[in-house]
Amino acid sequence: MSDPSSEPTASQYEFTPAENEVVRDLAGTLSVTGLVLIALAIVAILYAGVFIAGSRQDPTPLVVTALCAPMVIAGFGLRSAAEPLLKIVHTQGEDITHLMSALREFKRVFALQRLGFALALMVAVAGVLVQAMH
């Protein structure tokens, strides 16, 4: 059974060409931002890996890795949310359906990111406490 909220209705609002341009620009920005977040996080994780290999006593690499994990999640999520936004531009008669799909994706991404950053904060605090004890 399909979700009625995801099915197009007979009288959906259709964005104007100017509004489509704003949506297209937003989708592009989200996609690039997602790639940058993923790249930065991967570089930081690799950098932390160098320290993990060299020092087993310093919790800093673990903290860095924990802080980067939500960035990876956000990066993939932002890229995923850009897809339904582009569908707004490239389809007719389904703009609201695609907009709602993008908003659901944003909600999912930010909920995951909130959880990820909360966990990363706990790891960071634990890392500071471990470092202070030594």
Secondary structure as the mmCIF struct_conf table of DSSP 4:
data_model
#
loop_
_struct_conf.conf_type_id
_struct_conf.id
_struct_conf.beg_label_comp_id
_struct_conf.beg_label_asym_id
_struct_conf.beg_label_seq_id
_struct_conf.end_label_comp_id
_struct_conf.end_label_asym_id
_struct_conf.end_label_seq_id
HELX_RH_3T_P HELX_RH_3T_P1 PRO A 4 SER A 6
BEND BEND1 GLU A 7 GLU A 7
HELX_LH_PP_P HELX_LH_PP_P1 PRO A 8 THR A 9
TURN_TY1_P TURN_TY1_P1 ALA A 10 SER A 11
HELX_RH_AL_P HELX_RH_AL_P1 PRO A 17 GLY A 54
BEND BEND2 ARG A 56 GLN A 57
HELX_RH_AL_P HELX_RH_AL_P2 THR A 60 HIS A 90
BEND BEND3 GLN A 92 GLY A 93
HELX_RH_AL_P HELX_RH_AL_P3 ASP A 95 MET A 133
#
